[in-house]
Amino acid sequence: FYDISPILEDAELLRQTIDALCNRAKAFEPDLIGGIDARGFLFATPIAYKLNCGSVMIRKSNKLPGDVITENYDLEYGSAELSIQKDRNLFGKRVLLMDDLIATGGSLSAAGTLVKKAGGSVCGALCLIELTGLKGREKLDCPIDALQSYIY
């Protein structure tokens, strides 16, 4: 288990991490940062702020009000569902997916499908950590970047 908690509690590490993510995110030229529930939210909003773009929440099931679009995906131990509000204006917008970790790629792949169903295009995925041995990249059809990778 790779724990990002030490980054969050140390002001200097947090600043350095947000700055590094922003530098990587610029290359994708996003209109929106799509934060994936829940740790993706921690980074999506400050990145959106610094890049002067918007942020959209991609949440676990039954967490968003109103009408939603949903997508199921497999986990190592079962299945889960992500959703996005139908009212979000994603049409023609470039969305950069943001999460803390890419492992098997299930949640990022489902998030990408949701963005497309909502009319947006996925310009890439950005994570703090990638576990390369789980081959999550193979499930995604977009450029992927991570600050740190580990063989797992």
Phi, psi and chi 1 to 4 in degrees:
 res  aa     phi    psi   chi1   chi2   chi3   chi4
   1 PHE       -  128.6 -176.7   76.6      -      -
   2 TYR  -104.4  114.7  -66.7   89.8      -      -
   3 ASP   -97.9  123.4 -174.1    7.3      -      -
   4 ILE   -92.3   -0.1   63.5  166.0      -      -
   5 SER   -55.7  -41.0  -61.6      -      -      -
   6 PRO   -60.1  -32.8  -26.5   36.0      -      -
   7 ILE   -64.8  -43.2  -67.4  169.5      -      -
   8 LEU   -68.2  -31.3  -60.8  174.3      -      -
   9 GLU   -91.2   -7.6   66.7 -169.3   36.1      -
  10 ASP  -108.4  113.3 -176.4  -63.6      -      -
  11 ALA   -55.9  -42.2      -      -      -      -
  12 GLU   -69.8  -43.1 -178.3   60.3   20.3      -
  13 LEU   -62.9  -40.5  -77.7  176.7      -      -
  14 LEU   -63.1  -45.5 -178.2   58.2      -      -
  15 ARG   -61.2  -46.0 -174.9 -170.9   60.3   73.7
  16 GLN   -62.3  -39.5  -70.9  175.6   11.6      -
  17 THR   -67.1  -46.8  -59.2      -      -      -
  18 ILE   -61.2  -44.2  -64.6  -65.1      -      -
  19 ASP   -61.1  -43.8  -71.8  -12.7      -      -
  20 ALA   -64.4  -42.4      -      -      -      -
  21 LEU   -63.7  -40.6  -70.9  168.2      -      -
  22 CYS   -62.8  -42.6  -73.8      -      -      -
  23 ASN   -60.8  -40.4  -72.1  -25.1      -      -
  24 ARG   -71.9  -38.3  -56.2  -88.2 -178.1  109.2
  25 ALA   -66.6  -33.7      -      -      -      -
  26 LYS   -53.6  -39.7  -77.8  179.8 -162.3  173.4
  27 ALA   -61.6  -25.3      -      -      -      -
  28 PHE   -80.5  -15.0  -67.4   98.9      -      -
  29 GLU    50.4   56.0  -59.8  178.0   -8.2      -
  30 PRO   -78.5  152.9   31.2  -36.0      -      -
  31 ASP   -92.3  -30.3  -62.6  -51.9      -      -
  32 LEU  -140.7  150.0  -66.3  167.5      -      -
  33 ILE  -106.9  121.3  -50.7  -63.7      -      -
  34 GLY   -94.4  100.7      -      -      -      -
  35 GLY   -81.5  126.4      -      -      -      -
  36 ILE   -93.8  131.3  -60.1  173.9      -      -
  37 ASP   -55.2  129.1 -160.2  -13.8      -      -
  38 ALA  -113.9  -31.1      -      -      -      -
  39 ARG   -72.4  -21.3  -69.0  176.9  -60.8  -88.0
  40 GLY   -63.2  -29.3      -      -      -      -
  41 PHE   -62.4  -35.1  -63.8  164.8      -      -
  42 LEU   -60.0  -26.2  -61.7  171.5      -      -
  43 PHE  -111.8  -28.2  -58.2   97.4      -      -
  44 ALA   -60.7  -46.0      -      -      -      -
  45 THR   -68.2  -47.5  -56.7      -      -      -
  46 PRO   -64.7  -31.8   11.8  -19.3      -      -
  47 ILE   -66.2  -46.1  -67.6  168.0      -      -
  48 ALA   -58.5  -42.9      -      -      -      -
  49 TYR   -59.2  -49.1  172.6   77.7      -      -
  50 LYS   -70.9  -27.0  -71.3 -171.8   92.7  171.8
  51 LEU   -93.9    1.2  -64.3 -175.7      -      -
  52 ASN    57.8   46.3 -164.7   32.1      -      -
  53 CYS  -132.7  177.9   64.9      -      -      -
  54 GLY   -91.4  177.0      -      -      -      -
  55 SER  -135.2  144.9 -179.4      -      -      -
  56 VAL  -131.3  141.0   62.8      -      -      -
  57 MET   -91.7  131.2  -66.7 -174.7  -68.5      -
  58 ILE  -114.1  107.4  -58.5  169.2      -      -
  59 ARG  -112.5  162.2  -56.8 -112.5   13.1 -141.0
  60 LYS   -66.4  161.3  -65.5  175.1 -176.3  166.1
  61 SER   -59.3  147.3   61.4      -      -      -
  62 ASN    64.0   27.7  -58.9  -46.5      -      -
  63 LYS  -111.3  -17.6  -60.9  -74.1 -175.1  178.7
  64 LEU  -106.0  140.7  -69.1  169.8      -      -
  65 PRO   -77.2  160.2   28.2  -33.2      -      -
  66 GLY    78.7 -168.6      -      -      -      -
  67 ASP   -75.2  138.3  -68.3  -27.5      -      -
  68 VAL  -130.8  159.1  -64.1      -      -      -
  69 ILE  -104.6  137.1  -56.8  165.7      -      -
  70 THR  -122.9  158.1   61.0      -      -      -
  71 GLU  -147.6  127.3 -177.0   68.6   22.9      -
  72 ASN   -89.0  152.7  -69.1  -51.5      -      -
  73 TYR  -150.6  158.2   64.1   99.5      -      -
  74 ASP   -89.5  143.1  -68.6  -32.8      -      -
  75 LEU  -112.2  168.6  -59.4  166.4      -      -
  76 GLU   -60.6  -27.9  -64.7  172.8   41.2      -
  77 TYR  -120.4   21.0   46.7   85.3      -      -
  78 GLY   151.5 -138.9      -      -      -      -
  79 SER  -141.6  165.5   64.6      -      -      -
  80 ALA  -147.8  175.5      -      -      -      -
  81 GLU  -140.3  137.3 -177.5  177.6   76.6      -
  82 LEU  -113.7  156.6  -71.1  175.5      -      -
  83 SER  -144.0  159.9   60.0      -      -      -
  84 ILE  -139.9  145.0 -166.4  167.4      -      -
  85 GLN   -69.3  137.3  -69.8  172.5  -51.4      -
  86 LYS   -63.2  -28.6  -75.5 -175.6 -179.9  179.5
  87 ASP   -75.8   -8.6  -68.4  -15.8      -      -
  88 ARG   -69.2  138.8  -59.8  -68.6   55.6   85.6
  89 ASN   -91.8   86.6 -179.1   14.8      -      -
  90 LEU  -101.8   -5.7  -88.5   60.5      -      -
  91 PHE   -56.5  120.8  -70.2   97.9      -      -
  92 GLY    73.1    6.3      -      -      -      -
  93 LYS   -96.1  145.0  -66.7 -171.0  178.3  168.5
  94 ARG   -88.2  119.8  -65.4  170.9   52.1   83.7
  95 VAL  -113.2  125.6  179.4      -      -      -
  96 LEU   -96.5  118.9  175.2   61.8      -      -
  97 LEU   -77.7  136.7  -58.7  174.9      -      -
  98 MET  -128.5  126.1  178.6   71.8 -132.6      -
  99 ASP  -145.6  167.7 -151.1   -9.4      -      -
 100 ASP   -76.7  -29.8   66.2  -38.7      -      -
 101 LEU  -147.3  139.1  175.8   77.4      -      -
 102 ILE  -113.8  119.9  177.8  170.8      -      -
 103 ALA  -115.6  -90.3      -      -      -      -
 104 THR   -84.2  -13.3   62.8      -      -      -
 105 GLY    86.8    1.7      -      -      -      -
 106 GLY   -61.5  -50.3      -      -      -      -
 107 SER   -69.8  -39.3   59.2      -      -      -
 108 LEU   -65.9  -39.5  -79.4  165.7      -      -
 109 SER   -63.8  -45.2  178.2      -      -      -
 110 ALA   -62.8  -40.6      -      -      -      -
 111 ALA   -63.0  -40.7      -      -      -      -
 112 GLY   -62.5  -40.9      -      -      -      -
 113 THR   -63.1  -41.3  -60.5      -      -      -
 114 LEU   -61.4  -45.1  -78.3  172.8      -      -
 115 VAL   -58.1  -44.5  166.6      -      -      -
 116 LYS   -66.0  -41.2  -68.1  172.2 -171.1  169.6
 117 LYS   -61.3  -31.2  -76.1 -178.5  178.2  179.7
 118 ALA   -86.2    2.1      -      -      -      -
 119 GLY    96.8    1.4      -      -      -      -
 120 GLY   -93.3  175.7      -      -      -      -
 121 SER  -123.6  141.6   64.9      -      -      -
 122 VAL   -87.8  115.8  176.6      -      -      -
 123 CYS   -89.8  -12.0   61.3      -      -      -
 124 GLY   164.9  178.7      -      -      -      -
 125 ALA  -133.1  137.7      -      -      -      -
 126 LEU  -130.1  131.0  179.8   60.0      -      -
 127 CYS  -136.1  160.3  -60.8      -      -      -
 128 LEU   -72.7  -43.9  -86.3   74.3      -      -
 129 ILE  -130.1  139.7  -61.0  166.8      -      -
 130 GLU  -123.5  130.5  178.2  179.9    8.6      -
 131 LEU   -97.8   95.3  -58.1  179.2      -      -
 132 THR   -64.4  -32.2   58.6      -      -      -
 133 GLY   -66.8  -17.9      -      -      -      -
 134 LEU   -88.7   -3.2  -63.6  176.8      -      -
 135 LYS    57.0   37.1  -57.5 -178.0 -172.2  -50.4
 136 GLY   -62.7  -28.8      -      -      -      -
 137 ARG   -56.8  -33.3  -78.7 -179.4  180.0  -99.1
 138 GLU   -65.7  -20.1  -64.6  175.0    6.6      -
 139 LYS   -87.1   -8.9  -73.6 -170.8 -179.8  171.6
 140 LEU  -108.9  141.5  -57.6  172.3      -      -
 141 ASP  -111.7   46.3   60.1   -5.9      -      -
 142 CYS  -148.9  163.5   66.2      -      -      -
 143 PRO   -63.6  144.5  -16.7   27.0      -      -
 144 ILE  -129.4  139.0  -58.6  153.2      -      -
 145 ASP  -137.0  146.2 -163.3    1.9      -      -
 146 ALA  -141.4  145.4      -      -      -      -
 147 LEU   -69.1  -34.5  -65.5 -176.8      -      -
 148 GLN  -142.3  138.8 -177.6   68.2   47.7      -
 149 SER  -125.7  148.4   59.7      -      -      -
 150 TYR  -132.3  145.0  -61.3   97.4      -      -
 151 ILE   -81.9  128.7  -62.4  171.2      -      -
 152 TYR  -134.6      -  179.0   83.4      -      -
